[in-house]
Amino acid sequence: MTFAEASDAPIYAGLVEEQGDVPAEVRRVAEATLLEVDRVLDFSTMRIPTAAR
């Protein structure tokens, strides 16, 4: 059950039916992007400059 199905907001549910669940899709893409970035970028060798400490 999605938020739109569980909510008491018929306008929102109608928009989701017409346009898709945009917030859920954005969340999915953001999570996938973070996983991809974590996989391809390694910041473990980055060091804080001495002046910034």
C-alpha distance matrix in Angstrom:
0.0 3.8 6.8 8.1 6.1 6.7 10.1 13.3 14.5 14.9 17.0 14.5 12.0 15.0 16.0 12.9 13.4 17.1 17.2 14.1 12.2 15.6 15.0 12.5 15.2 18.0 16.6 16.4 19.9 21.3 20.3 21.8 24.8 25.5 25.4 27.8 30.1 30.2 31.2 33.9 35.4 37.3 38.4 39.9 43.4 43.1 45.4 45.9 49.2 51.9 52.5 48.9 49.1
3.8 0.0 3.8 5.3 5.2 6.3 8.6 12.1 12.4 13.1 14.5 11.5 9.5 12.8 13.1 9.9 11.3 14.6 14.3 11.1 8.8 12.0 11.3 9.2 12.1 14.6 13.6 13.9 17.2 18.5 18.0 19.7 22.4 23.2 23.6 25.9 27.9 28.4 29.6 32.1 33.4 35.4 36.3 38.1 41.5 40.9 43.2 43.5 46.7 49.5 49.9 46.3 46.8
6.8 3.8 0.0 3.8 5.4 5.0 5.8 9.5 9.6 11.3 12.5 9.4 8.4 12.1 12.2 9.7 12.0 15.0 14.5 11.9 9.0 11.6 10.2 9.3 12.7 14.5 13.4 14.7 17.8 18.5 18.5 20.7 22.9 23.4 24.4 26.8 28.3 28.9 30.5 32.9 33.8 35.8 36.3 38.1 41.4 40.6 42.6 42.6 45.7 48.4 48.6 44.9 45.4
8.1 5.3 3.8 0.0 3.8 5.5 5.3 8.0 7.3 8.0 9.3 6.4 4.7 8.4 9.0 6.9 8.9 11.9 12.1 10.1 8.1 11.2 10.9 10.6 13.4 15.4 15.3 16.5 19.2 20.3 20.8 22.6 24.7 25.7 26.8 28.8 30.4 31.3 32.9 35.0 36.0 38.2 38.8 40.9 44.1 43.1 45.3 45.2 48.2 51.0 51.0 47.4 48.1
6.1 5.2 5.4 3.8 0.0 3.8 5.7 8.2 8.9 8.9 11.3 9.4 6.6 9.9 11.6 9.4 10.0 13.6 14.5 12.4 10.9 14.3 14.2 13.2 15.9 18.4 17.9 18.6 21.6 22.9 22.9 24.6 27.1 28.0 28.7 30.8 32.7 33.4 34.7 37.0 38.3 40.4 41.2 43.0 46.3 45.6 47.8 47.9 51.0 53.8 53.9 50.3 50.8
6.7 6.3 5.0 5.5 3.8 0.0 3.8 6.8 8.8 10.1 12.8 10.8 9.1 12.7 14.2 12.3 13.5 16.9 17.5 15.3 13.1 16.1 15.2 14.2 17.5 19.5 18.4 19.5 22.7 23.5 23.2 25.4 27.8 28.2 29.0 31.5 33.1 33.4 35.0 37.5 38.5 40.4 40.9 42.5 46.0 45.2 47.1 47.0 50.2 52.8 52.9 49.2 49.5
10.1 8.6 5.8 5.3 5.7 3.8 0.0 3.8 5.4 7.7 10.1 8.4 7.8 11.4 12.7 11.6 13.4 16.3 16.8 15.3 13.0 15.6 14.5 14.5 17.8 19.3 18.6 20.3 23.2 23.7 23.9 26.3 28.3 28.7 29.9 32.3 33.7 34.2 36.1 38.4 39.1 41.0 41.2 43.0 46.3 45.2 47.1 46.7 49.7 52.3 52.1 48.4 48.9
13.3 12.1 9.5 8.0 8.2 6.8 3.8 0.0 3.8 6.1 9.0 8.8 8.5 11.4 13.3 13.3 14.6 17.2 18.2 17.4 15.6 18.0 17.2 17.7 20.9 22.2 21.8 23.7 26.4 26.9 27.3 29.7 31.6 32.1 33.4 35.8 37.0 37.6 39.6 41.8 42.4 44.3 44.5 46.3 49.6 48.3 50.1 49.5 52.4 54.9 54.6 50.9 51.4
14.5 12.4 9.6 7.3 8.9 8.8 5.4 3.8 0.0 3.8 5.5 5.4 6.3 8.7 10.1 10.8 12.5 14.5 15.4 15.1 13.6 15.6 15.2 16.4 19.1 20.2 20.5 22.5 24.8 25.4 26.3 28.6 30.2 30.9 32.6 34.6 35.7 36.7 38.7 40.6 41.2 43.3 43.4 45.6 48.6 47.2 49.1 48.4 51.2 53.9 53.4 49.7 50.6
14.9 13.1 11.3 8.0 8.9 10.1 7.7 6.1 3.8 0.0 3.8 5.4 4.9 6.0 8.6 9.7 10.4 12.3 14.0 14.2 13.7 16.0 16.5 17.4 19.7 21.3 22.0 23.6 25.7 26.8 27.9 29.8 31.4 32.6 34.0 35.8 37.2 38.4 40.1 41.9 42.7 45.1 45.5 47.7 50.8 49.4 51.5 51.0 53.8 56.5 56.1 52.5 53.5
17.0 14.5 12.5 9.3 11.3 12.8 10.1 9.0 5.5 3.8 0.0 3.8 5.4 5.1 6.3 8.7 9.9 10.6 12.0 12.9 12.7 14.3 15.1 16.8 18.7 19.8 21.1 22.9 24.5 25.6 27.1 28.9 30.2 31.5 33.3 34.8 36.0 37.5 39.3 40.8 41.5 44.0 44.3 46.7 49.6 48.1 50.1 49.6 52.2 55.1 54.5 50.9 52.1
14.5 11.5 9.4 6.4 9.4 10.8 8.4 8.8 5.4 5.4 3.8 0.0 3.8 5.4 5.1 6.2 8.6 9.9 10.2 10.4 9.4 11.0 11.5 13.1 15.1 16.3 17.3 19.2 21.0 21.9 23.4 25.3 26.6 27.8 29.6 31.2 32.3 33.8 35.6 37.1 37.9 40.4 40.6 43.1 46.0 44.6 46.6 46.2 48.9 51.7 51.3 47.7 48.9
12.0 9.5 8.4 4.7 6.6 9.1 7.8 8.5 6.3 4.9 5.4 3.8 0.0 3.8 5.5 5.1 6.2 8.7 9.9 9.5 9.0 11.7 12.6 13.2 15.2 17.1 18.0 19.2 21.3 22.7 23.7 25.3 27.1 28.5 29.8 31.4 33.0 34.3 35.8 37.5 38.6 41.1 41.7 44.0 47.1 45.9 48.2 48.0 50.8 53.7 53.5 49.9 51.0
15.0 12.8 12.1 8.4 9.9 12.7 11.4 11.4 8.7 6.0 5.1 5.4 3.8 0.0 3.8 5.4 5.1 6.3 8.5 9.4 10.3 12.6 14.4 15.3 16.5 18.5 20.0 21.0 22.7 24.4 25.8 27.0 28.6 30.4 31.8 33.0 34.6 36.2 37.6 39.1 40.2 43.0 43.6 46.1 49.0 47.8 50.2 50.0 52.7 55.7 55.4 51.9 53.2
16.0 13.1 12.2 9.0 11.6 14.2 12.7 13.3 10.1 8.6 6.3 5.1 5.5 3.8 0.0 3.8 5.4 5.0 5.7 7.2 8.1 9.5 11.7 13.2 14.0 15.6 17.5 18.7 19.9 21.5 23.4 24.5 25.7 27.7 29.3 30.3 31.7 33.6 35.0 36.3 37.3 40.1 40.7 43.4 46.1 44.8 47.2 47.0 49.6 52.7 52.3 48.9 50.3
12.9 9.9 9.7 6.9 9.4 12.3 11.6 13.3 10.8 9.7 8.7 6.2 5.1 5.4 3.8 0.0 3.8 5.4 5.2 4.5 5.0 7.6 9.7 10.2 11.2 13.4 14.9 15.7 17.3 19.2 20.6 21.7 23.3 25.2 26.5 27.6 29.3 31.0 32.2 33.7 35.0 37.7 38.5 41.1 43.9 42.9 45.3 45.4 48.1 51.2 51.1 47.7 48.9
13.4 11.3 12.0 8.9 10.0 13.5 13.4 14.6 12.5 10.4 9.9 8.6 6.2 5.1 5.4 3.8 0.0 3.8 5.9 5.7 7.8 10.6 13.2 13.1 13.6 16.3 17.9 18.1 19.7 22.0 23.2 23.9 25.7 27.8 28.8 29.8 31.8 33.5 34.4 35.9 37.4 40.3 41.3 43.9 46.7 45.8 48.5 48.6 51.4 54.6 54.6 51.1 52.4
17.1 14.6 15.0 11.9 13.6 16.9 16.3 17.2 14.5 12.3 10.6 9.9 8.7 6.3 5.0 5.4 3.8 0.0 3.8 6.0 9.0 10.7 13.8 14.5 14.2 16.5 18.8 19.1 20.0 22.4 24.1 24.5 25.9 28.3 29.5 30.1 31.9 34.0 35.0 36.0 37.5 40.6 41.6 44.4 47.0 46.0 48.6 48.8 51.3 54.6 54.4 51.1 52.6
17.2 14.3 14.5 12.1 14.5 17.5 16.8 18.2 15.4 14.0 12.0 10.2 9.9 8.5 5.7 5.2 5.9 3.8 0.0 3.8 6.8 7.4 10.9 11.8 11.1 13.0 15.7 16.1 16.6 18.9 20.9 21.3 22.4 24.9 26.3 26.7 28.4 30.6 31.6 32.6 34.0 37.1 38.0 40.9 43.4 42.3 45.0 45.2 47.7 51.0 50.8 47.5 49.1
14.1 11.1 11.9 10.1 12.4 15.3 15.3 17.4 15.1 14.2 12.9 10.4 9.5 9.4 7.2 4.5 5.7 6.0 3.8 0.0 3.8 5.7 8.9 8.8 8.3 11.0 13.1 13.1 14.2 16.7 18.2 18.6 20.2 22.5 23.6 24.3 26.2 28.2 29.1 30.4 31.9 34.9 35.9 38.6 41.3 40.5 43.2 43.5 46.2 49.5 49.5 46.2 47.6
12.2 8.8 9.0 8.1 10.9 13.1 13.0 15.6 13.6 13.7 12.7 9.4 9.0 10.3 8.1 5.0 7.8 9.0 6.8 3.8 0.0 3.8 5.7 5.5 6.3 8.8 10.1 10.8 12.5 14.4 15.7 16.7 18.4 20.2 21.5 22.7 24.4 26.0 27.3 28.8 30.1 32.8 33.7 36.2 39.1 38.1 40.7 40.9 43.7 46.9 46.9 43.5 44.7
15.6 12.0 11.6 11.2 14.3 16.1 15.6 18.0 15.6 16.0 14.3 11.0 11.7 12.6 9.5 7.6 10.6 10.7 7.4 5.7 3.8 0.0 3.8 5.4 5.0 6.1 8.5 9.8 10.5 12.1 14.2 15.3 16.2 18.2 20.0 20.9 22.2 24.1 25.6 26.8 27.8 30.6 31.3 34.0 36.7 35.6 38.1 38.2 40.9 44.1 44.0 40.7 42.1
15.0 11.3 10.2 10.9 14.2 15.2 14.5 17.2 15.2 16.5 15.1 11.5 12.6 14.4 11.7 9.7 13.2 13.8 10.9 8.9 5.7 3.8 0.0 3.8 5.4 5.1 6.1 8.6 9.9 10.4 12.2 14.2 15.2 16.4 18.4 19.9 20.9 22.4 24.3 25.7 26.4 28.9 29.3 31.9 34.7 33.4 35.8 35.7 38.5 41.6 41.5 38.0 39.2
12.5 9.2 9.3 10.6 13.2 14.2 14.5 17.7 16.4 17.4 16.8 13.1 13.2 15.3 13.2 10.2 13.1 14.5 11.8 8.8 5.5 5.4 3.8 0.0 3.8 5.5 5.1 6.2 8.7 9.9 10.6 12.3 14.2 15.4 16.7 18.4 19.9 21.1 22.7 24.5 25.6 28.0 28.8 31.1 34.1 33.3 35.8 36.1 39.1 42.1 42.4 38.9 39.9
15.2 12.1 12.7 13.4 15.9 17.5 17.8 20.9 19.1 19.7 18.7 15.1 15.2 16.5 14.0 11.2 13.6 14.2 11.1 8.3 6.3 5.0 5.4 3.8 0.0 3.8 5.4 5.0 6.2 8.5 9.9 10.6 12.2 14.2 15.4 16.4 18.2 19.9 21.1 22.5 23.9 26.7 27.8 30.3 33.1 32.4 35.1 35.6 38.5 41.7 42.1 38.8 40.0
18.0 14.6 14.5 15.4 18.4 19.5 19.3 22.2 20.2 21.3 19.8 16.3 17.1 18.5 15.6 13.4 16.3 16.5 13.0 11.0 8.8 6.1 5.1 5.5 3.8 0.0 3.8 5.4 5.2 6.0 8.6 9.9 10.4 12.2 14.2 15.2 16.2 18.2 19.8 21.0 21.8 24.6 25.3 28.0 30.7 29.6 32.2 32.5 35.2 38.5 38.7 35.4 36.7
16.6 13.6 13.4 15.3 17.9 18.4 18.6 21.8 20.5 22.0 21.1 17.3 18.0 20.0 17.5 14.9 17.9 18.8 15.7 13.1 10.1 8.5 6.1 5.1 5.4 3.8 0.0 3.8 5.5 5.1 6.1 8.6 9.8 10.6 12.4 14.2 15.3 16.5 18.4 20.1 20.8 23.2 23.8 26.2 29.2 28.2 30.7 31.1 34.1 37.2 37.5 34.1 35.1
16.4 13.9 14.7 16.5 18.6 19.5 20.3 23.7 22.5 23.6 22.9 19.2 19.2 21.0 18.7 15.7 18.1 19.1 16.1 13.1 10.8 9.8 8.6 6.2 5.0 5.4 3.8 0.0 3.8 5.5 5.2 6.2 8.6 10.0 10.7 12.3 14.3 15.5 16.6 18.5 19.9 22.5 23.7 25.9 28.9 28.5 31.3 32.1 35.1 38.3 39.0 35.7 36.6
19.9 17.2 17.8 19.2 21.6 22.7 23.2 26.4 24.8 25.7 24.5 21.0 21.3 22.7 19.9 17.3 19.7 20.0 16.6 14.2 12.5 10.5 9.9 8.7 6.2 5.2 5.5 3.8 0.0 3.8 5.5 5.1 6.0 8.6 9.9 10.4 12.1 14.1 15.2 16.4 17.8 20.7 22.0 24.6 27.3 26.7 29.7 30.5 33.4 36.7 37.4 34.3 35.5
21.3 18.5 18.5 20.3 22.9 23.5 23.7 26.9 25.4 26.8 25.6 21.9 22.7 24.4 21.5 19.2 22.0 22.4 18.9 16.7 14.4 12.1 10.4 9.9 8.5 6.0 5.1 5.5 3.8 0.0 3.8 5.5 5.0 6.2 8.6 9.8 10.4 12.2 14.1 15.4 16.0 18.6 19.3 22.0 24.7 23.9 26.6 27.2 30.1 33.4 33.9 30.7 31.9
20.3 18.0 18.5 20.8 22.9 23.2 23.9 27.3 26.3 27.9 27.1 23.4 23.7 25.8 23.4 20.6 23.2 24.1 20.9 18.2 15.7 14.2 12.2 10.6 9.9 8.6 6.1 5.2 5.5 3.8 0.0 3.8 5.4 5.2 6.3 8.7 9.9 10.6 12.4 14.5 15.4 17.6 18.6 20.8 23.8 23.4 26.2 27.1 30.3 33.4 34.3 31.1 31.8
21.8 19.7 20.7 22.6 24.6 25.4 26.3 29.7 28.6 29.8 28.9 25.3 25.3 27.0 24.5 21.7 23.9 24.5 21.3 18.6 16.7 15.3 14.2 12.3 10.6 9.9 8.6 6.2 5.1 5.5 3.8 0.0 3.8 5.5 5.1 6.2 8.6 9.9 10.6 12.4 14.1 16.8 18.5 20.8 23.6 23.6 26.7 28.1 31.1 34.4 35.5 32.5 33.4
24.8 22.4 22.9 24.7 27.1 27.8 28.3 31.6 30.2 31.4 30.2 26.6 27.1 28.6 25.7 23.3 25.7 25.9 22.4 20.2 18.4 16.2 15.2 14.2 12.2 10.4 9.8 8.6 6.0 5.0 5.4 3.8 0.0 3.8 5.4 5.0 6.1 8.5 9.7 10.6 11.7 14.7 16.2 18.9 21.4 21.0 24.2 25.4 28.3 31.7 32.6 29.7 30.9
25.5 23.2 23.4 25.7 28.0 28.2 28.7 32.1 30.9 32.6 31.5 27.8 28.5 30.4 27.7 25.2 27.8 28.3 24.9 22.5 20.2 18.2 16.4 15.4 14.2 12.2 10.6 10.0 8.6 6.2 5.2 5.5 3.8 0.0 3.8 5.4 5.1 6.0 8.5 10.1 10.3 12.6 13.6 16.1 19.0 18.5 21.5 22.6 25.7 29.0 30.0 27.0 27.9
25.4 23.6 24.4 26.8 28.7 29.0 29.9 33.4 32.6 34.0 33.3 29.6 29.8 31.8 29.3 26.5 28.8 29.5 26.3 23.6 21.5 20.0 18.4 16.7 15.4 14.2 12.4 10.7 9.9 8.6 6.3 5.1 5.4 3.8 0.0 3.8 5.5 5.1 6.2 8.8 10.1 12.2 14.1 16.0 19.0 19.3 22.5 24.1 27.3 30.4 31.9 29.1 29.7
27.8 25.9 26.8 28.8 30.8 31.5 32.3 35.8 34.6 35.8 34.8 31.2 31.4 33.0 30.3 27.6 29.8 30.1 26.7 24.3 22.7 20.9 19.9 18.4 16.4 15.2 14.2 12.3 10.4 9.8 8.7 6.2 5.0 5.4 3.8 0.0 3.8 5.4 5.0 6.3 8.4 11.3 13.7 16.1 18.5 18.9 22.4 24.3 27.2 30.6 32.0 29.5 30.4
30.1 27.9 28.3 30.4 32.7 33.1 33.7 37.0 35.7 37.2 36.0 32.3 33.0 34.6 31.7 29.3 31.8 31.9 28.4 26.2 24.4 22.2 20.9 19.9 18.2 16.2 15.3 14.3 12.1 10.4 9.9 8.6 6.1 5.1 5.5 3.8 0.0 3.8 5.3 5.3 5.7 8.7 10.5 13.3 15.6 15.6 19.0 20.7 23.5 27.0 28.3 25.8 26.9
30.2 28.4 28.9 31.3 33.4 33.4 34.2 37.6 36.7 38.4 37.5 33.8 34.3 36.2 33.6 31.0 33.5 34.0 30.6 28.2 26.0 24.1 22.4 21.1 19.9 18.2 16.5 15.5 14.1 12.2 10.6 9.9 8.5 6.0 5.1 5.4 3.8 0.0 3.8 5.7 5.6 7.2 9.1 11.0 13.9 14.4 17.6 19.6 22.8 25.9 27.6 25.0 25.6
31.2 29.6 30.5 32.9 34.7 35.0 36.1 39.6 38.7 40.1 39.3 35.6 35.8 37.6 35.0 32.2 34.4 35.0 31.6 29.1 27.3 25.6 24.3 22.7 21.1 19.8 18.4 16.6 15.2 14.1 12.4 10.6 9.7 8.5 6.2 5.0 5.3 3.8 0.0 3.8 6.0 7.7 10.8 12.4 14.8 16.1 19.6 22.0 25.0 28.1 30.1 27.8 28.4
33.9 32.1 32.9 35.0 37.0 37.5 38.4 41.8 40.6 41.9 40.8 37.1 37.5 39.1 36.3 33.7 35.9 36.0 32.6 30.4 28.8 26.8 25.7 24.5 22.5 21.0 20.1 18.5 16.4 15.4 14.5 12.4 10.6 10.1 8.8 6.3 5.3 5.7 3.8 0.0 3.8 6.7 9.9 12.1 13.8 14.8 18.6 21.1 23.7 27.0 28.9 26.9 27.8
35.4 33.4 33.8 36.0 38.3 38.5 39.1 42.4 41.2 42.7 41.5 37.9 38.6 40.2 37.3 35.0 37.4 37.5 34.0 31.9 30.1 27.8 26.4 25.6 23.9 21.8 20.8 19.9 17.8 16.0 15.4 14.1 11.7 10.3 10.1 8.4 5.7 5.6 6.0 3.8 0.0 3.8 6.3 9.1 10.6 11.2 14.9 17.3 19.9 23.3 25.1 23.1 24.1
37.3 35.4 35.8 38.2 40.4 40.4 41.0 44.3 43.3 45.1 44.0 40.4 41.1 43.0 40.1 37.7 40.3 40.6 37.1 34.9 32.8 30.6 28.9 28.0 26.7 24.6 23.2 22.5 20.7 18.6 17.6 16.8 14.7 12.6 12.2 11.3 8.7 7.2 7.7 6.7 3.8 0.0 3.8 5.6 7.3 8.6 12.2 15.1 17.8 20.9 23.1 21.3 21.8
38.4 36.3 36.3 38.8 41.2 40.9 41.2 44.5 43.4 45.5 44.3 40.6 41.7 43.6 40.7 38.5 41.3 41.6 38.0 35.9 33.7 31.3 29.3 28.8 27.8 25.3 23.8 23.7 22.0 19.3 18.6 18.5 16.2 13.6 14.1 13.7 10.5 9.1 10.8 9.9 6.3 3.8 0.0 3.8 5.4 5.3 8.8 11.4 14.3 17.4 19.5 17.5 18.1
39.9 38.1 38.1 40.9 43.0 42.5 43.0 46.3 45.6 47.7 46.7 43.1 44.0 46.1 43.4 41.1 43.9 44.4 40.9 38.6 36.2 34.0 31.9 31.1 30.3 28.0 26.2 25.9 24.6 22.0 20.8 20.8 18.9 16.1 16.0 16.1 13.3 11.0 12.4 12.1 9.1 5.6 3.8 0.0 3.8 5.5 8.1 11.2 14.3 16.7 19.4 17.6 17.5
43.4 41.5 41.4 44.1 46.3 46.0 46.3 49.6 48.6 50.8 49.6 46.0 47.1 49.0 46.1 43.9 46.7 47.0 43.4 41.3 39.1 36.7 34.7 34.1 33.1 30.7 29.2 28.9 27.3 24.7 23.8 23.6 21.4 19.0 19.0 18.5 15.6 13.9 14.8 13.8 10.6 7.3 5.4 3.8 0.0 3.8 6.4 10.0 12.3 14.8 17.7 16.6 16.7
43.1 40.9 40.6 43.1 45.6 45.2 45.2 48.3 47.2 49.4 48.1 44.6 45.9 47.8 44.8 42.9 45.8 46.0 42.3 40.5 38.1 35.6 33.4 33.3 32.4 29.6 28.2 28.5 26.7 23.9 23.4 23.6 21.0 18.5 19.3 18.9 15.6 14.4 16.1 14.8 11.2 8.6 5.3 5.5 3.8 0.0 3.8 6.9 9.3 12.3 14.7 13.3 14.0
45.4 43.2 42.6 45.3 47.8 47.1 47.1 50.1 49.1 51.5 50.1 46.6 48.2 50.2 47.2 45.3 48.5 48.6 45.0 43.2 40.7 38.1 35.8 35.8 35.1 32.2 30.7 31.3 29.7 26.6 26.2 26.7 24.2 21.5 22.5 22.4 19.0 17.6 19.6 18.6 14.9 12.2 8.8 8.1 6.4 3.8 0.0 3.8 6.2 8.7 11.5 10.3 10.5
45.9 43.5 42.6 45.2 47.9 47.0 46.7 49.5 48.4 51.0 49.6 46.2 48.0 50.0 47.0 45.4 48.6 48.8 45.2 43.5 40.9 38.2 35.7 36.1 35.6 32.5 31.1 32.1 30.5 27.2 27.1 28.1 25.4 22.6 24.1 24.3 20.7 19.6 22.0 21.1 17.3 15.1 11.4 11.2 10.0 6.9 3.8 0.0 3.8 6.4 8.3 6.6 7.2
49.2 46.7 45.7 48.2 51.0 50.2 49.7 52.4 51.2 53.8 52.2 48.9 50.8 52.7 49.6 48.1 51.4 51.3 47.7 46.2 43.7 40.9 38.5 39.1 38.5 35.2 34.1 35.1 33.4 30.1 30.3 31.1 28.3 25.7 27.3 27.2 23.5 22.8 25.0 23.7 19.9 17.8 14.3 14.3 12.3 9.3 6.2 3.8 0.0 3.8 5.5 5.4 7.0
51.9 49.5 48.4 51.0 53.8 52.8 52.3 54.9 53.9 56.5 55.1 51.7 53.7 55.7 52.7 51.2 54.6 54.6 51.0 49.5 46.9 44.1 41.6 42.1 41.7 38.5 37.2 38.3 36.7 33.4 33.4 34.4 31.7 29.0 30.4 30.6 27.0 25.9 28.1 27.0 23.3 20.9 17.4 16.7 14.8 12.3 8.7 6.4 3.8 0.0 3.8 5.5 5.5
52.5 49.9 48.6 51.0 53.9 52.9 52.1 54.6 53.4 56.1 54.5 51.3 53.5 55.4 52.3 51.1 54.6 54.4 50.8 49.5 46.9 44.0 41.5 42.4 42.1 38.7 37.5 39.0 37.4 33.9 34.3 35.5 32.6 30.0 31.9 32.0 28.3 27.6 30.1 28.9 25.1 23.1 19.5 19.4 17.7 14.7 11.5 8.3 5.5 3.8 0.0 3.8 5.6
48.9 46.3 44.9 47.4 50.3 49.2 48.4 50.9 49.7 52.5 50.9 47.7 49.9 51.9 48.9 47.7 51.1 51.1 47.5 46.2 43.5 40.7 38.0 38.9 38.8 35.4 34.1 35.7 34.3 30.7 31.1 32.5 29.7 27.0 29.1 29.5 25.8 25.0 27.8 26.9 23.1 21.3 17.5 17.6 16.6 13.3 10.3 6.6 5.4 5.5 3.8 0.0 3.8
49.1 46.8 45.4 48.1 50.8 49.5 48.9 51.4 50.6 53.5 52.1 48.9 51.0 53.2 50.3 48.9 52.4 52.6 49.1 47.6 44.7 42.1 39.2 39.9 40.0 36.7 35.1 36.6 35.5 31.9 31.8 33.4 30.9 27.9 29.7 30.4 26.9 25.6 28.4 27.8 24.1 21.8 18.1 17.5 16.7 14.0 10.5 7.2 7.0 5.5 5.6 3.8 0.0
